[in-house]
Amino acid sequence: MKFIRWFLGRVILLLNFVFSPSGVKRSAQAQQEVDAKAQSLALYQFEACPFCVKVRRALKRQSVNIELRDAKNNPTHRAELEAGGGKVKVPCLRIEKGDQVEWMYESSDIVAYLEKEFA
């Protein structure tokens, strides 16, 4: 079972690489504004998770550069996800709004949030 999961993960990553979406073209100033806004975001994810790939593709389509945190191989990020969000479930978008931190778990909700904020 572990081999099948590993193999399917590699197939997903290959297909994502081959059929990679193109990003939105913005002026340099507009892209700087988007990058500044994205500084308050971090995505906790597993590399080959299909739902995480869905969110990363949405990030690429919107040309949003946020910090990707590997919750599978990095014990620090895994602990942050569990402590902050309450569970180790990916993808999870960490949104800082001043002193408040919001944890968003569902890939469809994350994609809708990204489209609303950065479209």
All heavy atoms as an XYZ file, in Angstrom:
957
protein
N       0.822     -1.189      0.000
C       0.000      0.000      0.000
C       0.865      1.253      0.000
O       0.532      2.229     -0.659
C      -0.929     -0.046      1.226
C      -1.957      1.020      1.202
S      -3.061      0.764     -0.177
C      -4.338      1.863      0.235
N       1.951      1.217      0.776
C       2.836      2.369      0.852
C       3.460      2.658     -0.517
O       3.587      3.812     -0.919
C       3.918      2.125      1.899
C       4.705      3.341      2.251
C       5.616      3.062      3.430
C       6.289      4.335      3.866
N       7.117      4.148      5.045
N       3.821      1.595     -1.244
C       4.397      1.770     -2.582
C       3.382      2.390     -3.532
O       3.720      3.280     -4.315
C       4.899      0.430     -3.143
C       5.349      0.543     -4.569
C       6.569      1.123     -4.873
C       4.545      0.111     -5.611
C       6.991      1.264     -6.186
C       4.953      0.249     -6.928
C       6.183      0.817     -7.216
N       2.150      1.924     -3.467
C       1.100      2.465     -4.351
C       0.905      3.955     -4.080
O       0.811      4.756     -5.010
C      -0.223      1.691     -4.166
C      -0.049      0.261     -4.680
C      -1.378      2.389     -4.882
C      -1.210     -0.650     -4.352
N       0.875      4.323     -2.806
C       0.721      5.723     -2.441
C       1.906      6.555     -2.961
O       1.730      7.643     -3.484
C       0.635      5.828     -0.925
C      -0.167      6.966     -0.450
C      -0.222      6.962      1.048
N      -1.604      6.771      1.446
C      -1.985      6.613      2.669
N      -1.108      6.572      3.634
N      -3.247      6.483      2.957
N       3.105      6.031     -2.775
C       4.311      6.707     -3.251
C       4.262      6.870     -4.768
O       4.529      7.942     -5.307
C       5.563      5.926     -2.846
C       6.817      6.515     -3.392
C       7.564      7.506     -2.845
C       7.471      6.156     -4.619
N       8.641      7.789     -3.652
C       8.608      6.979     -4.745
C       7.203      5.224     -5.613
C       9.467      6.893     -5.834
C       8.059      5.145     -6.693
C       9.178      5.976     -6.791
N       3.915      5.785     -5.474
C       3.868      5.805     -6.935
C       2.818      6.801     -7.440
O       3.097      7.597     -8.353
C       3.563      4.395     -7.472
C       3.479      4.332     -8.971
C       4.631      4.371     -9.735
C       2.256      4.249     -9.614
C       4.572      4.332    -11.124
C       2.184      4.207    -10.997
C       3.340      4.250    -11.751
N       1.631      6.765     -6.875
C       0.582      7.703     -7.302
C       0.979      9.148     -7.016
O       0.681     10.048     -7.805
C      -0.742      7.369     -6.624
C      -1.426      6.097     -7.111
C      -2.673      5.826     -6.288
C      -1.756      6.172     -8.579
N       1.668      9.368     -5.910
C       2.166     10.704     -5.602
C       3.127     11.201     -6.668
O       3.075     12.358     -7.098
N       4.019     10.334     -7.118
C       4.973     10.715     -8.173
C       4.252     10.986     -9.493
O       4.614     11.890    -10.236
C       6.037      9.629     -8.374
C       6.885      9.374     -7.160
C       7.635     10.634     -6.732
N       8.055     10.536     -5.356
C       7.810     11.440     -4.420
N       7.167     12.539     -4.706
N       8.210     11.276     -3.192
N       3.216     10.210     -9.799
C       2.428     10.442    -11.021
C       1.752     11.812    -10.944
O       1.759     12.583    -11.911
C       1.387      9.314    -11.228
C       0.390      9.673    -12.323
C       2.080      8.000    -11.552
N       1.180     12.143     -9.779
C       0.531     13.445     -9.595
C       1.538     14.571     -9.797
O       1.259     15.564    -10.480
C      -0.115     13.527     -8.196
C      -1.348     12.625     -8.141
C      -0.483     14.962     -7.835
C      -1.894     12.416     -6.738
N       2.726     14.437     -9.210
C       3.752     15.474     -9.357
C       4.218     15.610    -10.802
O       4.445     16.722    -11.290
C       4.939     15.185     -8.437
C       4.651     15.329     -6.946
C       5.855     14.872     -6.133
C       4.259     16.744     -6.598
N       4.346     14.487    -11.501
C       4.747     14.522    -12.909
C       3.689     15.230    -13.756
O       4.018     16.107    -14.567
C       4.993     13.112    -13.440
C       5.313     13.016    -14.938
C       6.652     13.694    -15.239
C       5.330     11.574    -15.392
N       2.441     14.857    -13.571
C       1.368     15.494    -14.336
C       1.278     16.983    -14.012
O       1.034     17.807    -14.900
C       0.036     14.801    -14.065
C      -0.097     13.383    -14.614
C      -1.391     12.741    -14.143
C       0.000     13.365    -16.128
N       1.484     17.338    -12.762
C       1.480     18.752    -12.381
C       2.611     19.497    -13.076
O       2.435     20.624    -13.524
C       1.608     18.890    -10.866
C       1.581     20.329    -10.422
O       0.697     21.091    -10.807
N       2.553     20.715     -9.628
N       3.763     18.876    -13.185
C       4.902     19.496    -13.856
C       4.636     19.658    -15.352
O       4.875     20.723    -15.925
C       6.168     18.659    -13.635
C       7.361     19.187    -14.367
C       8.038     20.306    -13.900
C       7.819     18.571    -15.524
C       9.142     20.806    -14.578
C       8.918     19.064    -16.208
C       9.578     20.182    -15.731
N       4.106     18.622    -15.976
C       3.868     18.648    -17.424
C       2.767     19.642    -17.784
O       2.876     20.368    -18.773
C       3.515     17.232    -17.935
C       3.068     17.264    -19.392
C       4.714     16.298    -17.768
N       1.717     19.670    -16.997
C       0.570     20.530    -17.295
C       0.479     21.705    -16.330
O      -0.591     22.053    -15.845
C      -0.725     19.712    -17.265
C      -0.743     18.593    -18.252
C      -0.594     17.283    -17.835
C      -0.870     18.854    -19.600
C      -0.595     16.241    -18.745
C      -0.874     17.820    -20.518
C      -0.733     16.508    -20.092
N       1.599     22.337    -16.067
C       1.671     23.443    -15.125
C       0.916     24.672    -15.664
O       1.094     25.056    -16.822
C       3.132     23.801    -14.876
O       3.237     24.817    -13.936
N       0.074     25.295    -14.837
C      -0.679     26.458    -15.316
C       0.226     27.693    -15.434
O       1.265     27.781    -14.783
C      -1.727     26.675    -14.227
C      -1.132     26.098    -12.997
C      -0.257     24.953    -13.448
N      -0.199     28.617    -16.257
C       0.544     29.871    -16.367
C      -0.057     30.877    -15.385
O      -1.235     30.824    -15.058
C       0.488     30.417    -17.789
O      -0.846     30.618    -18.171
N       0.774     31.790    -14.925
C       0.345     32.758    -13.928
C      -0.203     34.028    -14.550
O      -0.047     34.291    -15.740
N      -0.835     34.824    -13.726
C      -1.362     36.125    -14.121
C      -0.190     37.079    -14.335
O       0.753     37.099    -13.553
C      -2.290     36.682    -13.015
C      -2.715     38.100    -13.311
C      -3.486     35.787    -12.829
N      -0.245     37.861    -15.388
C       0.783     38.877    -15.649
C       0.322     40.192    -15.043
O      -0.763     40.677    -15.340
C       1.004     39.053    -17.161
C       1.392     37.775    -17.887
C       2.758     37.305    -17.460
C       3.117     36.062    -18.261
N       4.105     35.249    -17.623
N       1.159     40.751    -14.174
C       0.854     42.026    -13.530
C       2.005     42.982    -13.755
O       3.123     42.563    -14.051
C       0.693     41.836    -12.019
C      -0.460     40.997    -11.596
C      -0.573     41.008    -10.068
N      -1.678     40.200     -9.612
C      -1.571     38.940     -9.231
N      -0.407     38.346     -9.232
N      -2.634     38.277     -8.838
N       1.742     44.256    -13.564
C       2.832     45.233    -13.585
C       3.715     44.973    -12.368
O       3.302     44.315    -11.409
C       2.271     46.657    -13.547
O       1.668     46.906    -12.286
N       4.921     45.476    -12.392
C       5.862     45.262    -11.289
C       5.293     45.789     -9.976
O       5.413     45.143     -8.935
C       7.194     45.921    -11.604
N       4.659     46.957    -10.034
C       4.084     47.541     -8.819
C       2.934     46.684     -8.289
O       2.839     46.439     -7.080
C       3.605     48.959     -9.085
C       3.034     49.628     -7.848
C       2.545     51.036     -8.136
O       2.706     51.554     -9.231
N       1.934     51.661     -7.138
N       2.065     46.230     -9.177
C       0.937     45.405     -8.759
C       1.427     44.089     -8.163
O       0.879     43.614     -7.153
C       0.003     45.142     -9.936
N       2.471     43.504     -8.753
C       3.007     42.254     -8.223
C       3.647     42.476     -6.852
O       3.528     41.636     -5.966
C       4.012     41.630     -9.189
C       4.482     40.243     -8.782
C       3.355     39.220     -8.713
O       2.517     39.133     -9.607
N       3.328     38.435     -7.644
N       4.281     43.622     -6.656
C       4.858     43.943     -5.342
C       3.764     44.054     -4.284
O       3.941     43.611     -3.151
C       5.663     45.235     -5.405
C       7.001     45.089     -6.071
C       7.763     46.402     -6.130
O       7.193     47.476     -5.950
N       9.055     46.314     -6.405
N       2.633     44.635     -4.660
C       1.508     44.749     -3.732
C       0.972     43.365     -3.359
O       0.669     43.103     -2.200
C       0.400     45.602     -4.342
C       0.755     47.069     -4.469
C      -0.273     47.864     -5.246
O      -1.363     47.322     -5.566
O       0.008     49.039     -5.551
N       0.871     42.491     -4.365
C       0.411     41.120     -4.116
C       1.403     40.393     -3.215
O       1.013     39.713     -2.260
C       0.209     40.361     -5.456
C       0.058     38.875     -5.226
C      -1.002     40.922     -6.192
N       2.690     40.536     -3.498
C       3.716     39.880     -2.682
C       3.688     40.386     -1.243
O       3.858     39.604     -0.301
C       5.107     40.095     -3.291
C       5.301     39.331     -4.591
O       4.522     38.389     -4.855
O       6.232     39.682     -5.347
N       3.467     41.684     -1.059
C       3.386     42.242      0.291
C       2.175     41.674      1.037
O       2.264     41.341      2.224
C       3.307     43.766      0.226
N       1.066     41.556      0.345
C      -0.145     41.004      0.949
C       0.034     39.524      1.293
O      -0.478     39.032      2.292
C      -1.318     41.180     -0.024
C      -2.663     40.946      0.561
C      -3.723     41.293     -0.472
C      -5.105     41.213      0.089
N      -6.133     41.523     -0.893
N       0.815     38.819      0.466
C       1.027     37.383      0.659
C       2.006     37.083      1.794
O       2.125     35.930      2.213
C       1.519     36.752     -0.642
N       2.700     38.091      2.300
C       3.661     37.879      3.394
C       2.983     37.351      4.662
O       3.628     36.723      5.478
C       4.403     39.176      3.716
C       5.380     39.616      2.657
C       6.543     38.651      2.524
O       7.077     38.167      3.512
N       6.921     38.365      1.300
N       1.698     37.611      4.793
C       0.983     37.177      5.993
C       0.394     35.772      5.845
O      -0.346     35.316      6.710
C      -0.136     38.163      6.321
O      -1.092     38.175      5.276
N       0.730     35.082      4.761
C       0.183     33.750      4.493
C       1.278     32.694      4.519
O       2.420     32.962      4.139
C      -0.496     33.715      3.124
C      -1.599     34.729      2.857
C      -2.066     34.623      1.413
C      -2.756     34.524      3.800
N       0.910     31.484      4.916
C       1.803     30.326      4.828
C       0.936     29.098      4.565
O      -0.152     28.962      5.146
C       2.594     30.148      6.111
N       1.404     28.232      3.682
C       0.657     27.023      3.339
C       1.380     25.810      3.903
O       2.513     25.516      3.533
C       0.516     26.878      1.825
C      -0.258     25.645      1.349
C      -1.732     25.746      1.743
C      -0.129     25.466     -0.152
N       0.714     25.125      4.818
C       1.220     23.849      5.339
C       0.727     22.771      4.385
O      -0.467     22.698      4.093
C       0.695     23.602      6.756
C       1.304     24.543      7.760
C       0.788     25.817      7.948
C       2.402     24.156      8.510
C       1.352     26.688      8.877
C       2.978     25.021      9.436
C       2.445     26.284      9.608
O       3.018     27.138     10.513
N       1.658     21.937      3.905
C       1.295     21.007      2.850
C       2.224     19.803      2.828
O       3.260     19.798      3.472
C       1.336     21.731      1.505
C       2.585     22.579      1.265
C       3.578     21.924      0.325
O       3.183     21.264     -0.604
N       4.855     22.092      0.583
N       1.785     18.773      2.091
C       2.612     17.617      1.755
C       2.885     17.730      0.263
O       1.989     18.105     -0.506
C       1.906     16.296      2.020
C       1.577     16.001      3.468
C       0.725     14.955      3.770
C       2.102     16.734      4.508
C       0.409     14.650      5.077
C       1.791     16.437      5.832
C       0.939     15.387      6.106
N       4.066     17.390     -0.164
C       4.458     17.592     -1.554
C       3.534     16.879     -2.550
O       3.110     17.469     -3.533
C       5.903     17.116     -1.757
C       6.396     17.327     -3.167
C       7.788     16.768     -3.380
O       8.179     15.826     -2.673
O       8.473     17.276     -4.273
N       3.225     15.603     -2.318
C       2.483     14.830     -3.306
C       0.994     14.691     -2.996
O       0.298     13.946     -3.669
C       3.108     13.439     -3.436
N       0.491     15.408     -2.031
C      -0.933     15.369     -1.707
C      -1.725     16.019     -2.846
O      -1.451     17.161     -3.220
C      -1.162     16.118     -0.394
S      -2.875     16.547     -0.071
N      -2.720     15.321     -3.408
C      -3.465     15.900     -4.539
C      -4.196     17.196     -4.192
O      -4.305     18.087     -5.028
C      -4.452     14.803     -4.940
C      -4.381     13.761     -3.900
C      -3.162     13.975     -3.076
N      -4.676     17.329     -2.972
C      -5.368     18.556     -2.579
C      -4.379     19.710     -2.420
O      -4.704     20.859     -2.706
C      -6.178     18.326     -1.307
C      -7.231     17.273     -1.483
C      -7.070     16.015     -0.935
C      -8.368     17.528     -2.222
C      -8.028     15.033     -1.121
C      -9.334     16.563     -2.419
C      -9.163     15.300     -1.857
N      -3.168     19.381     -1.966
C      -2.119     20.398     -1.858
C      -1.674     20.853     -3.245
O      -1.431     22.038     -3.465
C      -0.927     19.856     -1.070
S      -1.339     19.412      0.625
N      -1.598     19.908     -4.188
C      -1.261     20.254     -5.568
C      -2.320     21.190     -6.133
O      -2.001     22.177     -6.805
C      -1.110     18.979     -6.438
C      -1.000     19.323     -7.908
C       0.095     18.162     -5.979
N      -3.579     20.921     -5.825
C      -4.685     21.787     -6.276
C      -4.482     23.221     -5.786
O      -4.630     24.182     -6.552
C      -6.003     21.218     -5.757
C      -7.215     22.070     -6.018
C      -8.447     21.430     -5.386
C      -9.661     22.299     -5.501
N     -10.851     21.688     -4.876
N      -4.112     23.383     -4.523
C      -3.908     24.716     -3.955
C      -2.665     25.370     -4.558
O      -2.683     26.558     -4.907
C      -3.813     24.651     -2.415
C      -3.416     26.000     -1.841
C      -5.138     24.191     -1.820
N      -1.579     24.607     -4.711
C      -0.363     25.181     -5.303
C      -0.607     25.618     -6.740
O      -0.069     26.633     -7.189
C       0.794     24.183     -5.224
C       1.320     23.984     -3.818
C       2.660     23.275     -3.793
N       2.724     22.075     -4.579
C       2.570     20.837     -4.090
N       2.336     20.655     -2.804
N       2.668     19.794     -4.893
N      -1.428     24.884     -7.477
C      -1.769     25.284     -8.849
C      -2.571     26.590     -8.842
O      -2.367     27.454     -9.687
C      -2.538     24.169     -9.561
C      -1.667     22.962     -9.892
C      -2.469     21.824    -10.506
N      -3.002     22.169    -11.804
C      -2.346     22.033    -12.949
N      -1.108     21.583    -12.950
N      -2.915     22.347    -14.092
N      -3.472     26.740     -7.875
C      -4.231     27.992     -7.756
C      -3.294     29.147     -7.425
O      -3.453     30.254     -7.958
C      -5.308     27.852     -6.682
N      -2.310     28.909     -6.565
C      -1.315     29.935     -6.250
C      -0.559     30.347     -7.503
O      -0.322     31.534     -7.737
C      -0.327     29.423     -5.197
C      -0.842     29.289     -3.779
C       0.144     28.506     -2.924
C      -1.107     30.652     -3.184
N      -0.185     29.366     -8.308
C       0.563     29.666     -9.529
C      -0.309     30.431    -10.526
O       0.157     31.374    -11.159
C       1.104     28.386    -10.152
C       2.005     28.665    -11.319
C       2.881     27.511    -11.658
C       3.830     27.954    -12.761
N       4.801     26.962    -13.077
N      -1.581     30.038    -10.660
C      -2.490     30.741    -11.578
C      -2.665     32.197    -11.174
O      -2.800     33.066    -12.030
C      -3.857     30.055    -11.615
C      -3.953     28.889    -12.552
C      -5.387     28.446    -12.784
N      -6.080     28.090    -11.564
C      -6.021     26.902    -10.973
N      -5.283     25.942    -11.484
N      -6.699     26.668     -9.864
N      -2.675     32.476     -9.863
C      -2.848     33.840     -9.367
C      -1.513     34.575     -9.211
O      -1.501     35.734     -8.815
C      -3.578     33.821     -8.022
C      -4.996     33.311     -8.093
C      -5.885     34.185     -8.947
O      -5.708     35.389     -9.032
N      -6.846     33.571     -9.606
N      -0.391     33.905     -9.493
C       0.962     34.474     -9.333
C       1.171     35.003     -7.914
O       1.654     36.110     -7.703
C       1.210     35.589    -10.351
O       1.160     35.081    -11.659
N       0.801     34.172     -6.949
C       0.955     34.517     -5.538
C       2.109     33.695     -4.966
O       2.116     32.474     -5.076
C      -0.344     34.237     -4.742
C      -0.159     34.541     -3.274
C      -1.499     35.026     -5.319
N       3.065     34.390     -4.378
C       4.229     33.723     -3.795
C       4.092     33.718     -2.276
O       4.268     34.751     -1.642
C       5.515     34.456     -4.192
C       5.678     34.524     -5.693
O       5.487     33.534     -6.386
N       6.006     35.696     -6.198
N       3.749     32.549     -1.723
C       3.659     32.435     -0.276
C       4.621     31.351      0.195
O       5.082     30.522     -0.595
C       2.224     32.134      0.214
C       1.778     30.734     -0.186
C       1.246     33.164     -0.284
C       0.490     30.309      0.476
N       4.900     31.375      1.479
C       5.795     30.384      2.054
C       5.099     29.028      2.106
O       3.976     28.911      2.609
C       6.205     30.813      3.460
C       7.149     29.841      4.123
C       7.500     30.227      5.543
O       7.017     31.273      6.032
O       8.263     29.478      6.164
N       5.767     28.005      1.573
C       5.265     26.639      1.641
C       5.976     25.941      2.788
O       7.204     25.951      2.864
C       5.526     25.904      0.323
C       4.896     26.505     -0.927
C       5.283     25.708     -2.157
C       3.380     26.568     -0.790
N       5.211     25.348      3.676
C       5.777     24.670      4.838
C       5.446     23.185      4.759
O       4.278     22.806      4.749
C       5.240     25.282      6.125
C       5.643     26.739      6.279
C       5.136     27.333      7.545
N       5.591     28.724      7.669
C       5.234     29.524      8.657
N       4.436     29.081      9.617
N       5.677     30.759      8.684
N       6.481     22.367      4.714
C       6.337     20.916      4.586
C       6.002     20.307      5.946
O       6.862     20.185      6.809
C       7.627     20.321      4.027
C       7.511     18.840      3.731
O       6.439     18.260      3.972
O       8.503     18.265      3.245
N       4.754     19.926      6.126
C       4.301     19.376      7.401
C       4.550     17.880      7.492
O       4.315     17.280      8.540
C       2.815     19.672      7.599
N       5.042     17.279      6.429
C       5.317     15.839      6.454
C       6.751     15.565      6.898
O       6.987     14.696      7.737
C       5.080     15.237      5.073
C       5.243     13.741      5.027
C       4.862     13.189      3.684
C       4.897     11.679      3.703
N       4.458     11.123      2.418
N       7.703     16.285      6.342
C       9.111     16.004      6.587
C       9.775     16.950      7.579
O      10.899     16.710      7.993
C       9.885     16.034      5.267
C       9.380     14.980      4.301
O       9.171     13.842      4.680
N       9.154     15.370      3.060
N       9.106     18.034      7.946
C       9.684     18.996      8.867
C       8.919     18.942     10.193
O       7.778     19.401     10.280
C       9.617     20.405      8.276
C      10.342     21.429      9.103
O      10.299     21.411     10.318
N      11.009     22.351      8.424
N       9.537     18.389     11.243
C       8.818     18.244     12.515
C       8.407     19.581     13.150
O       7.381     19.651     13.835
C       9.797     17.491     13.417
C      11.081     17.416     12.701
C      10.872     17.814     11.284
N       9.161     20.632     12.895
C       8.811     21.948     13.429
C       7.511     22.449     12.817
O       6.604     22.906     13.524
C       9.941     22.958     13.160
O      11.156     22.450     13.696
C       9.628     24.309     13.765
N       7.411     22.357     11.494
C       6.194     22.802     10.813
C       5.005     21.921     11.192
O       3.879     22.417     11.346
C       6.399     22.807      9.300
C       7.341     23.872      8.848
N       7.998     23.804      7.650
C       7.755     25.022      9.422
C       8.770     24.871      7.506
N       8.637     25.617      8.581
N       5.254     20.629     11.343
C       4.184     19.716     11.746
C       3.659     20.092     13.132
O       2.448     20.132     13.360
C       4.701     18.285     11.727
C       3.649     17.238     11.975
C       4.294     15.847     11.938
N       3.305     14.815     11.964
C       2.742     14.266     10.900
N       3.079     14.680      9.692
N       1.843     13.327     11.024
N       4.561     20.391     14.051
C       4.165     20.776     15.405
C       3.411     22.111     15.406
O       2.426     22.271     16.132
C       5.394     20.859     16.307
N       3.867     23.075     14.581
C       3.170     24.359     14.469
C       1.750     24.158     13.968
O       0.808     24.781     14.472
C       3.902     25.279     13.482
C       5.201     25.838     13.970
C       5.956     26.583     12.865
O       5.430     26.697     11.733
O       7.075     27.033     13.137
N       1.590     23.292     12.971
C       0.269     23.021     12.398
C      -0.650     22.399     13.440
O      -1.806     22.816     13.594
C       0.404     22.099     11.178
C      -0.889     21.645     10.506
C      -1.679     22.835      9.995
C      -0.564     20.693      9.361
N      -0.135     21.441     14.178
C      -0.959     20.775     15.188
C      -1.308     21.720     16.337
O      -2.449     21.757     16.801
C      -0.244     19.539     15.715
C      -1.108     18.695     16.618
C      -0.480     17.361     16.955
O       0.750     17.202     16.831
O      -1.237     16.466     17.345
N      -0.334     22.501     16.778
C      -0.577     23.423     17.890
C      -1.506     24.563     17.492
O      -2.420     24.922     18.236
C       0.753     23.983     18.398
N      -1.285     25.136     16.317
C      -2.073     26.291     15.894
C      -3.432     25.927     15.342
O      -4.451     26.519     15.695
N      -3.452     24.965     14.435
C      -4.698     24.602     13.773
C      -5.504     23.548     14.503
O      -6.681     23.368     14.255
N      -4.835     22.794     15.383
C      -5.553     21.789     16.159
C      -5.453     20.381     15.615
O      -5.782     19.423     16.305
N      -4.997     20.227     14.375
C      -4.861     18.890     13.794
C      -3.833     18.922     12.674
O      -3.587     19.967     12.084
C      -6.200     18.384     13.276
C      -6.914     19.324     12.325
C      -8.320     18.864     12.038
C      -9.096     19.986     11.355
N     -10.478     19.645     11.143
N      -3.252     17.764     12.401
C      -2.298     17.642     11.301
C      -3.099     17.184     10.085
O      -3.294     15.996      9.850
C      -1.157     16.647     11.626
C      -0.213     16.531     10.449
C      -0.409     17.089     12.869
N      -3.596     18.150      9.357
C      -4.386     17.910      8.150
C      -3.951     18.946      7.126
O      -3.833     20.122      7.458
C      -5.878     18.060      8.463
C      -6.781     17.846      7.276
C      -8.234     18.079      7.666
C      -9.094     18.083      6.423
N     -10.454     18.514      6.692
N      -3.686     18.503      5.922
C      -3.230     19.412      4.874
C      -4.168     19.326      3.680
O      -4.838     18.311      3.505
C      -1.777     19.086      4.437
C      -0.811     19.383      5.559
C      -1.625     17.664      3.955
N      -4.217     20.364      2.865
C      -3.542     21.639      2.986
C      -4.187     22.502      4.068
O      -5.375     22.377      4.360
C      -3.723     22.281      1.609
C      -5.007     21.713      1.111
C      -5.061     20.302      1.661
N      -3.379     23.372      4.630
C      -3.865     24.317      5.639
C      -3.199     25.662      5.387
O      -1.976     25.752      5.344
C      -3.547     23.823      7.040
S      -4.161     24.944      8.321
N      -4.007     26.675      5.197
C      -3.503     28.025      4.974
C      -3.541     28.785      6.291
O      -4.590     28.890      6.927
C      -4.348     28.748      3.921
C      -3.867     30.129      3.505
C      -2.514     30.039      2.796
C      -4.891     30.797      2.593
N      -2.376     29.294      6.693
C      -2.264     30.115      7.909
C      -2.344     31.571      7.478
O      -1.527     32.037      6.697
C      -0.936     29.847      8.609
C      -0.753     30.613      9.887
C       0.614     30.256     10.491
N       0.779     30.827     11.809
C       1.286     32.028     12.044
N       1.694     32.789     11.042
N       1.408     32.481     13.267
N      -3.354     32.279      7.994
C      -3.594     33.663      7.611
C      -3.413     34.536      8.845
O      -4.154     34.391      9.818
C      -5.025     33.839      7.054
C      -5.296     32.837      5.938
C      -5.252     35.270      6.603
C      -6.754     32.690      5.583
N      -2.431     35.434      8.793
C      -2.213     36.375      9.889
C      -2.943     37.671      9.570
O      -2.750     38.257      8.513
C      -0.727     36.683     10.045
C       0.054     35.626     10.749
C       1.478     36.067     11.003
O       1.678     37.189     11.521
O       2.381     35.293     10.671
N      -3.763     38.101     10.505
C      -4.469     39.383     10.389
C      -4.198     40.158     11.666
O      -4.913     40.012     12.642
C      -5.965     39.164     10.199
C      -6.330     38.494      8.905
C      -7.827     38.318      8.780
C      -8.169     37.628      7.486
N      -9.590     37.362      7.360
N      -3.128     40.950     11.632
C      -2.731     41.677     12.840
C      -2.277     40.710     13.910
O      -1.351     39.945     13.717
N      -2.980     40.718     15.050
C      -2.650     39.821     16.157
C      -3.380     38.487     16.066
O      -3.091     37.576     16.832
C      -2.989     40.483     17.495
C      -2.091     41.676     17.778
O      -0.998     41.750     17.179
O      -2.480     42.529     18.596
N      -4.326     38.373     15.160
C      -5.123     37.156     15.036
C      -4.551     36.261     13.940
O      -4.040     36.735     12.929
C      -6.572     37.484     14.715
C      -7.290     38.236     15.805
C      -8.742     38.497     15.433
O      -9.126     38.417     14.284
N      -9.547     38.826     16.438
N      -4.676     34.954     14.157
C      -4.253     33.964     13.166
C      -5.437     33.065     12.871
O      -6.086     32.536     13.779
C      -3.064     33.127     13.680
C      -2.699     32.048     12.679
C      -1.867     34.016     13.965
N      -5.727     32.906     11.578
C      -6.819     32.027     11.140
C      -6.193     30.835     10.413
O      -5.241     30.993      9.643
C      -7.751     32.793     10.202
C      -8.899     31.971      9.669
C      -9.768     32.744      8.686
O      -9.649     33.971      8.616
O     -10.543     32.090      7.976
N      -6.730     29.662     10.649
C      -6.255     28.441      9.997
C      -7.375     27.928      9.094
O      -8.467     27.626      9.568
C      -5.888     27.387     11.040
C      -4.789     27.829     11.951
C      -4.908     28.617     13.051
C      -3.401     27.539     11.823
N      -3.679     28.826     13.625
C      -2.735     28.172     12.901
C      -2.643     26.800     10.916
C      -1.363     28.091     13.080
C      -1.279     26.715     11.104
C      -0.646     27.348     12.170
N      -7.116     27.846      7.795
C      -8.120     27.420      6.815
C      -7.699     26.066      6.249
O      -6.626     25.939      5.675
C      -8.221     28.468      5.703
C      -9.344     28.223      4.738
S      -9.465     29.530      3.483
C      -9.919     30.930      4.478
N      -8.568     25.059      6.409
C      -8.185     23.690      6.067
C      -8.648     23.153      4.716
O      -7.925     22.402      4.107
C      -8.672     22.729      7.157
C      -7.724     22.609      8.311
C      -7.952     23.268      9.497
C      -6.584     21.839      8.212
C      -7.081     23.163     10.560
C      -5.704     21.721      9.266
C      -5.956     22.383     10.441
O      -5.088     22.282     11.481
N      -9.791     23.431      4.246
C     -10.304     22.783      3.034
C      -9.704     23.397      1.770
O      -9.688     24.613      1.614
C     -11.824     22.863      2.989
C     -12.501     22.059      4.065
C     -12.193     20.572      3.986
O     -12.166     20.016      2.872
O     -11.978     19.962      5.044
N      -9.256     22.550      0.839
C      -8.605     23.043     -0.377
C      -9.534     23.940     -1.192
O      -9.095     24.974     -1.701
C      -8.095     21.882     -1.238
O      -9.154     21.040     -1.640
N     -10.797     23.589     -1.295
C     -11.739     24.419     -2.056
C     -11.932     25.786     -1.391
O     -12.022     26.801     -2.082
C     -13.086     23.718     -2.198
O     -12.932     22.531     -2.952
N     -11.972     25.804     -0.072
C     -12.089     27.072      0.652
C     -10.838     27.924      0.460
O     -10.923     29.146      0.297
C     -12.304     26.826      2.150
C     -13.645     26.184      2.460
O     -14.550     26.225      1.594
O     -13.791     25.625      3.566
N      -9.671     27.270      0.473
C      -8.410     27.991      0.283
C      -8.346     28.591     -1.116
O      -7.999     29.762     -1.294
C      -7.206     27.068      0.545
C      -7.169     26.636      2.016
C      -5.897     27.755      0.154
C      -6.166     25.544      2.323
N      -8.720     27.814     -2.127
C      -8.699     28.304     -3.510
C      -9.674     29.468     -3.665
O      -9.347     30.486     -4.280
C      -9.022     27.157     -4.507
C      -9.257     27.699     -5.903
C      -7.898     26.130     -4.508
N     -10.869     29.357     -3.088
C     -11.849     30.450     -3.159
C     -11.307     31.703     -2.470
O     -11.467     32.821     -2.983
C     -13.168     30.017     -2.526
N     -10.648     31.541     -1.326
C     -10.048     32.672     -0.617
C      -8.981     33.341     -1.476
O      -8.936     34.573     -1.584
C      -9.449     32.193      0.708
C      -8.674     33.251      1.443
C      -9.316     34.200      2.232
C      -7.287     33.330      1.340
C      -8.617     35.178      2.902
C      -6.558     34.308      2.002
C      -7.230     35.229      2.786
O      -6.529     36.208      3.436
N      -8.113     32.542     -2.096
C      -7.048     33.089     -2.935
C      -7.622     33.836     -4.132
O      -7.127     34.914     -4.496
C      -6.116     31.972     -3.412
C      -5.302     31.275     -2.320
C      -4.594     30.052     -2.887
C      -4.317     32.233     -1.686
N      -8.641     33.284     -4.756
C      -9.258     33.944     -5.905
C      -9.922     35.259     -5.495
O      -9.861     36.246     -6.219
C     -10.256     33.008     -6.582
C      -9.570     31.872     -7.322
C     -10.524     30.849     -7.894
O     -11.747     30.931     -7.632
O     -10.038     29.961     -8.607
N     -10.528     35.275     -4.305
C     -11.177     36.489     -3.823
C     -10.149     37.557     -3.482
O     -10.312     38.735     -3.823
C     -12.023     36.167     -2.602
C     -12.819     37.348     -2.063
C     -13.568     36.975     -0.797
C     -12.681     37.415      0.321
N     -13.033     37.179      1.646
N      -9.068     37.176     -2.832
C      -8.075     38.133     -2.364
C      -7.116     38.624     -3.454
O      -6.658     39.761     -3.405
C      -7.244     37.513     -1.219
C      -8.014     37.285      0.047
C      -8.468     38.564      0.709
O      -7.668     39.517      0.787
O      -9.625     38.617      1.163
N      -6.805     37.774     -4.431
C      -5.737     38.106     -5.371
C      -6.164     38.201     -6.836
O      -5.334     38.462     -7.694
C      -4.593     37.095     -5.250
C      -3.961     37.096     -3.899
C      -4.243     36.112     -2.971
C      -3.087     38.103     -3.533
C      -3.668     36.114     -1.715
C      -2.487     38.114     -2.277
C      -2.790     37.119     -1.373
N      -7.428     38.004     -7.128
C      -7.871     38.057     -8.534
C      -7.904     39.489     -9.045
O      -8.033     40.429     -8.334
C      -9.248     37.430     -8.670
